[in-house]
Amino acid sequence: MLGSSSIYTHVRGEGFPVLCIHGHPGSGGAMSVFTDSLSQQCLTLAPDLRGYGRSRTGIPFTLSQHLQDLEALLDQRQIERCLLLGWSLGGILALELMLRSPQRYSGLILIGTAARPRGRHPKTTPFELLATGIAGLLNTWRPGWSWNIEQWGKRSLFRYLLQQHTTEAYGYLAREGTPAYYQTSPLAHQALRQALQSGYNRLPDLQKITVPCLMLAGSEDVHITPESSQETALALPNCEWHCYHHTAHLFPWEVPSALQTRLQEWLKAHPEVTQ
């Protein structure tokens, strides 16, 4: 669905709105691990950010323009209040939206993200790049093929994104991860590089966020470390924190059932975030 905000949005369910913001690379469609469950009781909006998925652009942009696009999307749909969910970069954007207009958002769900993100990704080798290309192509052709996982997946960059190399996780990669990667534009890569160079630290401002928050992380995440996620959780006045053992940055695809159960438990414990 294209609106005046010019970003394509995947809309599911009905009820109280939940804005689901993807990471980099990513797309709104890659948020199905969240929207599959949440759309059973809520209206889920999962946009393709500018320069991602179907939200194509040929004009350079900055990350701050994502915030304008997202606010325009809510205005277009006449949504005065909603729940925010963000994964990775999407979590940083969710924090920024909350700090810009705290009265507009009822709660905050943060997935594999941080207000002062830090990583410890090892230096990438040429072989890992080659293995990632082969593993990705074979997985697209035959999702979850155990031979490919053992021979190529575990020797590729996927080993830093996943700790549990399951058929289910590779199914998500084939259906959503790989397409989202190829649909992420060079301009989106450029905007993220520029933002990283300037540094990012919102920890001093988190005390202003008093709504219920949920922070989830993977214990072996090297892209945004669990320590930086926990640091954010501790700085938020009203935040529940959980770290999934033996998982990495794509932990929602490694333990989808456990994740969805925890989301439902948190929503049940905080009915005010969907009212």
C-alpha positions as CSV (number, residue, x, y, z in Angstrom):
1,M,0.0,0.0,0.0
2,L,1.5,3.3,-1.1
3,G,0.3,6.5,0.6
4,S,1.3,10.1,0.7
5,S,4.3,9.1,2.9
6,S,5.7,7.3,-0.2
7,I,6.6,4.2,1.8
8,Y,5.1,0.9,1.1
9,T,3.4,-0.6,4.1
10,H,2.4,-4.2,5.0
11,V,-0.9,-4.0,6.9
12,R,-2.4,-6.9,8.8
13,G,-5.2,-7.5,11.4
14,E,-7.3,-5.0,13.1
15,G,-7.5,-3.3,16.5
16,F,-5.0,-1.2,18.4
17,P,-2.1,-0.2,16.0
18,V,1.4,-1.5,16.3
19,L,4.1,0.1,14.2
20,C,6.8,-2.5,13.4
21,I,10.1,-1.1,12.1
22,H,12.6,-3.3,10.4
23,G,16.4,-3.2,10.5
24,H,19.2,-3.0,7.9
25,P,19.1,-4.7,5.5
26,G,15.4,-5.5,5.8
27,S,11.9,-4.9,4.8
28,G,8.4,-4.8,6.3
29,G,7.8,-8.3,5.0
30,A,10.7,-9.6,7.0
31,M,8.8,-8.6,10.2
32,S,6.4,-11.4,9.8
33,V,7.9,-13.2,12.8
34,F,6.3,-10.4,14.9
35,T,3.2,-9.6,12.8
36,D,2.1,-13.2,12.5
37,S,1.3,-13.2,16.2
38,L,0.5,-9.6,16.9
39,S,-2.0,-9.3,14.0
40,Q,-4.2,-11.8,15.7
41,Q,-5.2,-9.1,18.2
42,C,-3.9,-5.8,16.8
43,L,-3.5,-3.8,13.6
44,T,0.1,-4.2,12.5
45,L,1.8,-1.7,10.2
46,A,5.2,-2.9,8.9
47,P,6.5,-0.3,6.4
48,D,9.4,-0.7,4.0
49,L,11.6,2.1,5.0
50,R,12.8,4.6,2.4
51,G,15.3,2.9,0.2
52,Y,14.3,-0.6,1.3
53,G,11.9,-3.2,-0.2
54,R,9.2,-1.6,-2.4
55,S,9.9,2.0,-1.1
56,R,12.2,2.9,-3.9
57,T,14.0,6.2,-4.2
58,G,16.7,7.7,-6.4
59,I,17.4,10.6,-4.1
60,P,20.1,10.4,-1.3
61,F,18.6,10.6,2.2
62,T,19.5,10.6,5.9
63,L,18.2,8.4,8.7
64,S,16.3,11.3,10.1
65,Q,14.1,11.2,7.0
66,H,12.9,7.8,8.1
67,L,11.3,9.4,11.1
68,Q,9.5,11.9,8.9
69,D,8.2,9.1,6.7
70,L,7.0,7.1,9.7
71,E,5.2,10.0,11.3
72,A,3.6,10.9,7.9
73,L,2.4,7.3,7.6
74,L,0.7,7.5,11.0
75,D,-0.8,10.9,10.1
76,Q,-2.1,9.5,6.8
77,R,-3.9,6.7,8.6
78,Q,-5.1,9.1,11.3
79,I,-3.4,7.1,14.1
80,E,-3.1,9.3,17.2
81,R,-1.5,6.6,19.4
82,C,0.2,3.3,18.8
83,L,2.7,0.7,20.2
84,L,6.2,0.8,18.7
85,L,8.3,-2.3,17.9
86,G,11.8,-2.0,16.3
87,W,14.4,-4.6,15.4
88,S,18.0,-3.5,15.2
89,L,18.1,-0.2,13.2
90,G,14.3,-0.2,13.6
91,G,14.8,-0.1,17.4
92,I,16.9,3.0,17.1
93,L,14.3,4.6,15.0
94,A,11.6,3.6,17.5
95,L,13.6,5.2,20.3
96,E,13.9,8.4,18.2
97,L,10.1,8.5,17.5
98,M,9.4,8.0,21.2
99,L,11.7,10.9,22.2
100,R,10.2,13.2,19.5
101,S,6.6,12.6,20.5
102,P,6.3,10.6,23.7
103,Q,2.5,11.2,24.0
104,R,1.9,9.4,20.7
105,Y,3.3,6.0,21.7
106,S,1.9,3.7,24.4
107,G,4.9,1.4,24.7
108,L,8.1,0.3,23.3
109,I,9.4,-3.2,22.2
110,L,13.1,-3.3,21.3
111,I,14.7,-6.2,19.6
112,G,18.4,-6.6,19.2
113,T,19.1,-2.9,19.5
114,A,20.6,-0.3,21.8
115,A,20.6,3.4,22.5
116,R,24.4,3.3,22.4
117,P,25.0,0.4,20.0
118,R,28.3,-1.5,20.1
119,G,29.5,-4.5,18.1
120,R,32.3,-7.0,18.1
121,H,32.1,-8.5,14.6
122,P,35.3,-10.2,13.6
123,K,37.0,-9.0,10.4
124,T,35.4,-10.5,7.3
125,T,37.5,-12.8,5.2
126,P,37.2,-13.3,1.4
127,F,36.3,-16.9,1.9
128,E,33.4,-16.0,4.2
129,L,32.1,-13.6,1.6
130,L,32.3,-16.4,-1.0
131,A,30.7,-19.0,1.3
132,T,27.9,-16.5,2.2
133,G,27.1,-16.1,-1.5
134,I,27.0,-19.8,-2.2
135,A,25.0,-20.6,1.0
136,G,22.5,-17.9,0.2
137,L,21.9,-19.0,-3.4
138,L,21.6,-22.7,-2.4
139,N,19.3,-21.8,0.5
140,T,17.1,-19.8,-1.9
141,W,16.9,-22.8,-4.2
142,R,16.4,-25.4,-1.4
143,P,15.5,-23.7,1.9
144,G,16.8,-25.4,5.0
145,W,18.9,-28.0,3.2
146,S,21.0,-29.6,5.9
147,W,24.0,-30.3,3.5
148,N,24.2,-26.6,2.6
149,I,23.9,-25.5,6.2
150,E,26.8,-27.8,7.2
151,Q,29.0,-27.3,4.2
152,W,28.5,-23.6,3.6
153,G,26.1,-21.9,6.0
154,K,28.2,-22.6,9.1
155,R,31.4,-21.4,7.4
156,S,29.8,-18.2,6.0
157,L,28.8,-14.8,7.6
158,F,25.5,-16.6,8.6
159,R,27.5,-18.0,11.5
160,Y,27.6,-14.5,13.0
161,L,23.9,-13.9,12.4
162,L,22.8,-17.2,13.7
163,Q,23.9,-19.6,16.5
164,Q,21.1,-22.1,15.9
165,H,21.4,-23.2,12.3
166,T,18.0,-24.8,12.1
167,T,15.8,-25.5,9.1
168,E,13.3,-23.0,10.5
169,A,15.9,-20.2,10.7
170,Y,17.1,-20.9,7.2
171,G,13.5,-20.9,6.0
172,Y,13.1,-17.3,7.3
173,L,16.4,-16.4,5.6
174,A,15.2,-17.8,2.2
175,R,11.7,-16.3,2.4
176,E,12.5,-12.9,3.9
177,G,16.2,-12.3,4.7
178,T,17.7,-12.8,1.2
179,P,15.0,-10.9,-0.7
180,A,15.2,-8.0,1.8
181,Y,19.0,-8.0,1.4
182,Y,18.8,-7.7,-2.4
183,Q,16.0,-5.0,-2.2
184,T,18.1,-2.8,0.1
185,S,19.4,0.1,-2.1
186,P,22.9,1.5,-2.2
187,L,21.4,4.8,-0.9
188,A,20.2,2.9,2.2
189,H,23.7,1.5,2.8
190,Q,25.1,5.0,2.3
191,A,22.7,6.6,4.8
192,L,23.6,4.0,7.5
193,R,27.3,4.5,6.9
194,Q,27.0,8.2,7.4
195,A,25.0,7.8,10.6
196,L,27.5,5.3,12.0
197,Q,30.4,7.7,11.3
198,S,28.7,10.4,13.4
199,G,28.3,8.1,16.4
200,Y,25.0,7.5,18.3
201,N,24.3,7.7,22.1
202,R,20.9,8.4,23.4
203,L,21.4,6.9,26.9
204,P,21.2,10.2,28.7
205,D,17.8,10.9,27.3
206,L,16.2,7.5,28.1
207,Q,14.9,8.6,31.5
208,K,12.3,10.6,29.6
209,I,10.7,7.4,28.4
210,T,8.3,6.3,31.1
211,V,6.0,4.0,29.2
212,P,6.3,0.2,29.5
213,C,9.2,-1.2,27.5
214,L,10.4,-4.7,26.6
215,M,14.0,-5.3,25.5
216,L,15.0,-8.6,24.0
217,A,18.5,-9.7,22.9
218,G,20.6,-12.6,21.7
219,S,23.5,-13.8,23.9
220,E,26.0,-14.1,21.0
221,D,25.0,-11.1,19.0
222,V,28.2,-9.5,17.6
223,H,26.3,-6.8,15.5
224,I,24.7,-5.1,18.5
225,T,26.1,-6.7,21.7
226,P,23.7,-7.9,24.4
227,E,25.8,-5.8,26.9
228,S,24.8,-2.7,25.0
229,S,21.2,-3.8,24.8
230,Q,21.1,-4.5,28.5
231,E,22.7,-1.1,29.2
232,T,19.7,0.5,27.3
233,A,17.3,-1.6,29.3
234,L,18.8,-0.5,32.6
235,A,18.6,3.1,31.6
236,L,14.9,2.9,30.7
237,P,12.7,3.5,33.9
238,N,10.1,0.9,33.1
239,C,11.8,-1.9,31.1
240,E,11.7,-5.7,31.2
241,W,14.9,-7.3,29.9
242,H,15.4,-10.8,28.5
243,C,18.4,-12.4,26.7
244,Y,18.0,-15.6,24.7
245,H,20.8,-18.1,25.3
246,H,22.8,-19.4,22.3
247,T,21.3,-17.0,19.8
248,A,22.6,-14.1,17.7
249,H,21.4,-11.0,15.9
250,L,18.7,-12.9,14.0
251,F,17.4,-14.6,17.2
252,P,13.7,-13.9,16.4
253,W,14.2,-16.4,13.5
254,E,16.1,-18.9,15.7
255,V,13.5,-19.0,18.6
256,P,10.3,-17.7,17.0
257,S,7.9,-19.6,19.3
258,A,9.7,-18.5,22.5
259,L,9.8,-14.9,21.2
260,Q,6.1,-14.8,20.3
261,T,5.1,-16.3,23.7
262,R,7.1,-13.7,25.5
263,L,5.5,-10.9,23.5
264,Q,2.1,-12.2,24.3
265,E,3.0,-12.5,28.0
266,W,4.3,-8.9,28.1
267,L,1.2,-7.6,26.4
268,K,-1.0,-9.5,28.9
269,A,1.0,-8.0,31.8
270,H,0.7,-4.5,30.3
271,P,-2.8,-4.2,28.8
272,E,-2.5,-0.4,28.8
273,V,-0.1,-0.5,25.9
274,T,-2.9,-1.7,23.5
275,Q,-5.7,0.4,24.9
